[in-house]
Amino acid sequence: MPKTLHFAIVGAGTAGLASTILLARQNIQVSIFEKAAKLDPVGAGLLLQPSGLAVFQHLDVLEQALQLGAEVTGLEGQLADGSLLVNSHYREAHPQYFGLGIHRATLCHVLESGLKPYQDWVSWYMNHDVEQIIEQNNETILKGKHGQDTFEMHFDAVFIANGARSQLRPKAWVETDQPYPWGAVWKIVPECQINNPKILHQFYDRSHIMMGILPTGAIPEHPNQRLSSVFWSLPTEKLQSFSTQNAQPEWLDEIAKRWSKESDWLKDILKQTENQNVWLTAQYRDVVMKQFGQGRIGVLGDAAHAMSPQLGQGANMALLDAWALGQAVEYSMQNQQLDFVKLWQKYHEIRYSATQFYQFLSRLLTPLYQSHHIWAGPLRDLCFGFMYKIPYFRKEMAITISGLKTGAFSQLDYQDIAQKTPLNIRNTLK
Ligand SMILES: Cc1cc2nc3c(=O)[nH]c(=O)nc-3n(C[C@H](O)[C@H](O)[C@H](O)COP(=O)(O)OP(=O)(O)OC[C@H]3O[C@@H](n4cnc5c(N)ncnc54)[C@H](O)[C@@H]3O)c2cc1C
């Protein structure tokens, strides 16, 4: 009788939790290592795209996410004169597509509840900081610290899902690993009702001023209190001083000069939330890898392909990684024996070009929204103004934002991801 496979997942973020569900579902014993003492994700909301929602359906957690999250039908980006530069709606990709604004705590809660049916297959190692991963003699050894103690455990394979700043991804696979010069500050506020609450609203002036208001729905502890996340883009050297040096009056002035309705709303909100003046800072990395796995080690989520959140794809790509891992394991498993060569061939077939496509676009677009280049804003306004007039480009942009592209001329089908039975992946690459 073949022995049950035992895998380790490093990091209980989006990629780690979703992968754990899909491995446990295939009767693989999973140990999940998380350096935080408890699952308490900080950070503002994010936007799940149709691709991420398809994975949620595949994971059986979509219903729950829809109850707490906020349906988003599109993205509208206003310039300083009030005209719309970006006007992209999911229905242009497919009449039934939409996005879901979701708080990070809710995302984590929903994935954690998706794990409940597989409890017997999962062991938790919270407060375990993994420091080293070694592959030898048909096993993978994981070493790290648990409080003052060290630990060493052996597994059939290890999947690294410990986020953008991972020090565990094999160095030889990394092509690029660098911080972006710009980031953002975020604040969670009561739901913004002054504009259509089903739209992600963005506001831009040239390439150095950008604000966003994203509806994110509720957190599990307060299901009736609807929330939004407000973000403001800044060069990284200004992130810390934003809250500590009280730069907010200056910020509100900048907004009032351009978008008076939003500035009045923000002044009101800031007054109401005076005693919770919490601004979260976010910095991004650009991580490009030559490969995502080999032998008994794999890299998933931001650890494998961190990028700027300009296209709103990071969590969705983490979910697609988990889905692809599930598909590749199913494809390469026979009598509880895994063929790791087949597994990585299949995984790369599903994920490599899709990841390259989104990373390329994100690198191209980020300086058009977050930089001090004089040419960037006018170039963006000219190109986008032209592209939105052409139905083909409008549709392609909506499909791109939906997260389903696998290359410039190919895409995945929502239903193929959402269904539970294994796929002949080649048939899904349309
Ligand atoms: C400002 C901002 C806005 C964003 N907006 C969007 C959006 O709208 N849509 C979208 O799809 N994405 C968005 N993203 C991206 C998204 O948040 C990430 O891509 C996604 O969370 C990546 O998930 P992950 O599981 O790979 O990593 P993470 O969520 O970072 O999880 C990694 C986990 O690993 C743990 N860990 C780290 N090191 C170790 C270790 N050594 N040992 C054990 N555990 C460890 C961490 O504690 C953490 O729990 C945004 C990101 C930012 C910064």
The ligand as a Gaussian input file, in Angstrom:
#p B3LYP/6-31G(d) Opt

LIG

0 1
 C       -1.591000      48.060000      -1.736000
 C       -1.910000      46.755000      -2.347000
 C       -3.108000      46.607000      -3.029000
 C       -3.433000      45.396000      -3.632000
 N       -4.603000      45.289000      -4.332000
 C       -4.899000      44.115000      -4.927000
 C       -6.133000      43.957000      -5.657000
 O       -6.960000      44.866000      -5.758000
 N       -6.375000      42.748000      -6.227000
 C       -5.503000      41.718000      -6.106000
 O       -5.775000      40.641000      -6.634000
 N       -4.337000      41.843000      -5.427000
 C       -4.022000      43.013000      -4.841000
 N       -2.847000      43.133000      -4.159000
 C       -1.909000      42.002000      -4.140000
 C       -2.270000      40.935000      -3.130000
 O       -2.443000      41.475000      -1.850000
 C       -1.183000      39.880000      -3.097000
 O       -0.804000      39.576000      -4.400000
 C       -1.630000      38.601000      -2.414000
 O       -2.039000      38.879000      -1.102000
 C       -0.497000      37.577000      -2.421000
 O       -0.831000      36.479000      -1.630000
 P        0.293000      35.465000      -1.157000
 O       -0.432000      34.363000      -0.489000
 O        1.202000      35.151000      -2.276000
 O        1.173000      36.269000      -0.098000
 P        0.782000      36.931000       1.281000
 O       -0.656000      37.248000       1.343000
 O        1.775000      38.028000       1.485000
 O        1.040000      35.778000       2.375000
 C        2.301000      35.356000       2.741000
 C        2.222000      34.729000       4.139000
 O        3.480000      34.105000       4.420000
 C        3.835000      34.385000       5.774000
 N        5.291000      34.255000       5.879000
 C        6.227000      35.112000       5.398000
 N        7.471000      34.645000       5.619000
 C        7.318000      33.465000       6.266000
 C        8.247000      32.501000       6.765000
 N        9.571000      32.658000       6.627000
 N        7.769000      31.406000       7.401000
 C        6.434000      31.212000       7.545000
 N        5.504000      32.104000       7.079000
 C        5.945000      33.213000       6.446000
 C        3.308000      35.784000       6.009000
 O        3.165000      36.062000       7.385000
 C        1.982000      35.747000       5.245000
 O        0.929000      35.283000       6.072000
 C       -2.521000      44.319000      -3.540000
 C       -1.324000      44.454000      -2.834000
 C       -1.011000      45.666000      -2.237000
 C        0.292000      45.784000      -1.494000

